[in-house]
C-alpha cells in the first residue's frame, strides 16, 4: 500500500497551471489534505470516497407519505435526507447531483423504488430542496455511491 501511495503522491501533488489560476478546485483541496495527512494511507482513503453509479431522472416523495413505513421498516420523514433506490442496500449513502445547477446532496437509502418508468431515484422533500428540484418535481441527476 505504501509503494502505491509513493507512486501516486507525485501525480496528486502536480496541479495544472489552469487549475492554479482558477478558484479552489477539488484537486487543490485533495492536495492540501494530502500535505496535512500524517501518512500516505490516510490520503488514499480520501481519494476513494465515492464511486459514480450512473444517473438519470430523479423525482421526490410528497409530504403526503409522511409517517408511512418504508421498505427498510422505518417511518418516512420528508425532512430527513433519505431516498428510494431499486437495488442499493439499505443504509447506503449516495451523492445526488442535479446536473442542471451542480447542486448536490448526500442521502441515505431507506426505501425501494422508484416504480415510475425512466426514474432512477426518489429523494425526500428535504433532499429535493437541497438540489433545487422541489418546484419542478423532477431533475436529471448523477449518482455516486459513498464508501463508508
VMD Tcl script that draws the C-alpha trace (Angstrom):
set ca {
  {0.00 0.00 0.00}
  {2.84 2.39 0.82}
  {4.51 1.67 -2.53}
  {1.26 2.53 -4.31}
  {0.99 5.73 -2.28}
  {4.59 6.65 -3.09}
  {3.87 6.30 -6.82}
  {0.57 8.17 -6.58}
  {1.79 11.08 -4.44}
  {3.73 12.98 -7.19}
  {0.74 12.70 -9.53}
  {-1.61 14.10 -6.93}
  {0.67 16.95 -5.97}
  {1.04 18.24 -9.52}
  {-1.57 20.83 -10.35}
  {-2.04 22.24 -13.86}
  {-1.49 25.93 -14.49}
  {-5.17 26.35 -15.36}
  {-6.26 24.89 -12.05}
  {-3.83 27.14 -10.18}
  {-5.38 30.24 -11.74}
  {-8.98 29.09 -11.18}
  {-10.94 29.16 -7.96}
  {-10.22 26.46 -5.38}
  {-10.71 23.07 -7.05}
  {-11.22 19.56 -5.76}
  {-7.63 18.78 -6.78}
  {-6.29 21.62 -4.64}
  {-8.41 20.51 -1.70}
  {-7.12 16.94 -2.06}
  {-3.54 18.22 -2.38}
  {-3.96 20.20 0.85}
  {-5.42 17.17 2.60}
  {-2.50 15.02 1.42}
  {0.02 17.56 2.67}
  {-1.72 17.57 6.04}
  {-2.04 13.79 6.24}
  {0.30 12.08 8.66}
  {0.86 9.19 6.27}
  {0.01 8.29 2.70}
  {-2.61 5.68 3.70}
  {-4.88 8.44 5.03}
  {-4.54 10.33 1.74}
  {-5.59 7.30 -0.30}
  {-8.71 6.88 1.82}
  {-9.57 10.49 0.93}
  {-9.41 9.66 -2.81}
  {-11.60 6.54 -2.67}
  {-14.61 8.28 -1.16}
  {-17.16 7.78 -3.92}
  {-17.90 5.68 -6.98}
  {-20.07 7.01 -9.78}
  {-23.01 4.69 -10.39}
  {-24.71 6.43 -13.29}
  {-27.62 8.78 -13.37}
  {-30.94 9.62 -14.94}
  {-34.17 11.25 -13.86}
  {-34.96 11.75 -10.19}
  {-38.22 12.62 -8.51}
  {-39.20 13.22 -4.92}
  {-41.64 11.85 -2.38}
  {-44.51 14.12 -1.46}
  {-45.29 15.12 2.12}
  {-48.49 13.06 1.94}
  {-46.39 9.92 2.56}
  {-45.03 11.23 5.87}
  {-45.30 8.62 8.61}
  {-45.73 5.66 6.25}
  {-43.33 2.75 6.67}
  {-40.52 2.49 4.15}
  {-39.25 -0.84 2.81}
  {-36.50 -0.77 5.45}
  {-39.15 -0.58 8.19}
  {-38.54 2.95 9.36}
  {-41.13 5.71 9.11}
  {-40.74 8.16 6.24}
  {-39.91 11.70 7.32}
  {-39.84 14.27 4.47}
  {-37.43 16.48 6.42}
  {-34.71 13.79 6.52}
  {-32.20 13.35 3.72}
  {-33.31 9.92 2.54}
  {-34.08 8.25 -0.78}
  {-35.52 5.20 -2.51}
  {-33.46 3.15 -4.96}
  {-34.36 -0.13 -6.63}
  {-31.19 -2.11 -5.85}
  {-28.77 -0.32 -3.50}
  {-28.57 -1.79 0.03}
  {-30.44 -0.01 2.81}
  {-28.15 2.38 4.64}
  {-26.05 3.15 1.55}
  {-25.08 6.79 1.27}
  {-25.40 8.32 -2.20}
  {-24.39 11.75 -3.51}
  {-27.17 13.01 -5.79}
  {-26.07 15.86 -8.07}
  {-28.51 17.94 -10.10}
  {-26.80 18.22 -13.50}
  {-28.65 21.45 -14.36}
  {-27.22 23.51 -11.49}
  {-24.43 21.38 -9.98}
  {-26.04 21.28 -6.52}
  {-25.60 18.01 -4.65}
  {-26.88 16.34 -1.51}
  {-25.94 13.14 0.32}
  {-28.90 10.87 1.03}
  {-29.29 7.55 2.84}
  {-31.16 4.76 1.04}
  {-34.06 3.54 3.20}
  {-36.74 2.53 0.68}
  {-37.31 0.75 -2.64}
  {-38.37 2.49 -5.79}
  {-38.99 4.50 -7.86}
  {-41.53 2.45 -9.72}
  {-42.16 5.02 -12.45}
  {-40.55 4.12 -15.78}
  {-37.44 6.16 -16.53}
  {-36.70 7.24 -12.95}
  {-33.56 6.12 -11.11}
  {-34.08 7.53 -7.60}
  {-36.78 9.12 -5.43}
  {-35.47 11.59 -2.84}
  {-37.17 13.12 0.18}
  {-38.61 16.62 0.01}
  {-35.68 17.98 2.08}
  {-33.19 16.47 -0.38}
  {-35.17 17.86 -3.33}
  {-34.94 21.36 -1.82}
  {-31.17 20.98 -1.34}
  {-30.59 20.33 -5.04}
  {-33.24 22.72 -6.37}
  {-35.75 20.26 -7.80}
  {-38.63 20.80 -5.36}
  {-40.51 23.14 -7.70}
  {-40.23 21.12 -10.90}
  {-40.67 17.73 -9.21}
  {-38.02 16.03 -11.33}
  {-34.44 16.63 -12.37}
  {-31.69 14.91 -14.31}
  {-29.10 13.74 -11.76}
  {-25.77 11.95 -11.41}
  {-25.39 9.38 -8.63}
  {-22.24 8.46 -6.72}
  {-22.07 5.77 -4.04}
  {-20.08 6.91 -1.00}
  {-17.70 4.50 0.70}
  {-18.22 4.07 4.42}
}
mol new
graphics top color blue
foreach p $ca { graphics top sphere $p radius 0.5 }
foreach p [lrange $ca 0 end-1] q [lrange $ca 1 end] { graphics top cylinder $p $q radius 0.2 }
display resetview
